[in-house]
């Protein structure tokens, strides 16, 4: 029964990747990158629930930390650029 969240997350990830590649502006691409990261974290959590394990929680924490740092750096870039 876990195919439903995998399908929804795959569709959402594809839409975010489209926006990341075709975004008209840098802020749109930053938002899309955040969406991709949230989708990846959600997929890891669904996989952990599917396998009934908590080992993947470390991976989710790592992706969240990298995503936060990347978002902060890109926000600073957008602020300085004036986009």
Secondary structure, 3 states (H helix, E strand, C coil): CCHHHHHHHHHHHHHHHHHHHHCCCHHHHHHHHHHHHHHHHHHHHHHHHHHCCCCHHHHHHHHHHHHHHHHHHHHHHHHHHCC
